[in-house]
Amino acid sequence: MADWKQISGGLTRIAAGSRTNVWGVNSAGNIYRYTNNDASPWQQIPGALTDIGAGADGTVWGVNSAGNIYRYTGDHDTAHWKQISGGLTRIAVGSRTNVWGVNSAGNIYRYTNNDAAPWQQIPGALTDIGAGADGTVWGVNSAGNIYR
């Protein structure tokens, strides 16, 4: 692992939108944002999540153990998180306009950029999904098959 540098801390999920937009959650559901200082790398953010997605533009979304969906608003709102209707188990964020998720049944959803009707179901079934800033989307299903 000579190409890897260990950063102190313990996480179960991590998302990196860019060098300066790295977020993670631990097994207790605590949320952490990278400080850009390896000597003191993590700032805890209020809330509890089981999965998190971070985009290159600073966008951050998460889901909790009940499947509730949240968008980070902490940089301009003391509540830190805005709940968005729907239910997901995994979320991926490429950018503000490229947010995808899957639910416990394997259904795939794309964010519509309209909080009033936030999700469009996309045909298929996945267990995890990844989204890039350029609009790229990849996924895996329960059999381990890979799709883009």
N, C-alpha and C positions, 0 to 999 in steps of 0.2 A: 504494500500500500504506500509505496514511496511517493506516489503522485498525489496523495491525499494528506491534508493537514487536519488533525483532530481539533475541534472547537469544544471547549468545556460546555457541559450541560447534558440534558437527557430529553430526547423528543421521540414521539412515535410517528408523527407526520411532519413533513417539511415542504415548503413551497418557495421557489426562488423565481421572482419575476425579473429581477435584475441584480446586479452586484449589491445595490443598496436597498432592495425590497425583498427581504428574506424573512419568512414567518414560519412558526412551528407550533405544534400542540404536543403536550405530553400525555402520559397514560391516565392522568387524573383529569384531563380536559383543560388544563391551564394553557393560556395562549401567550406566546412570546414573539417579540419582534427583534430582529438583529439590530444592534446598536452601531454597527460598522466599526467596532473596536474589539478586537479579539481578546484583549485583556479583561474586558467586562462585556461579554457579547450579547446578553439577552435582557430585554426590558419586558416585564410581565404586563400584559394588557388585560383590563377587566373583561370578564366573560368566561364562557366554557364552550369548547368546541371539540369535535372528534375528527374533523378534516378541515383543511384550509387551502385556499388557492390565492396566489399572488400574481399580478400582472406586471409587465414591464413599465406600465405607466403609473404604477403606485396603487392600482385597484386591488382590494382584498375582499374576499368573500369566505364564508365558512358555514359549516353545518354542525349541529350538535347531536347528542345521542338520541334525541327524539325525532330527528330528521328535519328540524326547523332550519331555515335558511336565513343567513344574515349577511349584510354588506357593511363593511367597516366605514364608519363616518367620524371616527375619533379625532381626526385632524381638524374637523370643523363642527363637532357636536359632542357635548359632554356625555351623552348616552353611549358613545363609542360604536354601537351596532344598530342598524335598522333592520327589523325583520321583514323579509320578503315572503309573500305567500308561496306555498308549495311544500313539498317534502322530498329531500334528497339524502343519500348516504355518502356520496362523493361529489366533490366540486372541483372544477378546474377553471383558471382565469388566465387568459392570454392578454386581455386588455379590458377596458371599460365596456367595450361592445362585443367581446368574444368570451362569453361565460357559458360553460356547459356543466351538466351534472347528470348523475344516474341515481335512481332510487333503489329501494331494497328489492323490488321486483325485476330490476334490470332495465327498466324503461329509461330512455335517453331524452334529455331535455336541453334546449338551447334558450338562453335568455333573449327576450324580445326587445330589450331596452325600454320597456314600458312596465313600470312597477304595478300598474293597475291590472295588467294581464301579462304576467312576467315570463311564462314558459310556453314554448312550442315543442310538442313531442315530436321526436325524430324517429323514423322507423328503425328497428333493430333492438338488440339486447346486449348490454355491456355491464361489467362489474366495476370497471374503473375507466377514467377518461383523462386525457391531457390536452391542453389547448395552448397554442402559441400566440404571440403578439401579432403575427402576420396572418392570422385566421386559420392556421393549420390545426387540425383536430385528429387525435389518435385515441384508440380505445382497445381494451381487452375484454373478452367475455369469460364466462365461468369455466370454459374448457381450456382457457389459456390462449385462444386464438387472438391474433392481433389484426386490427383494422384501422384504416385511415380514411 
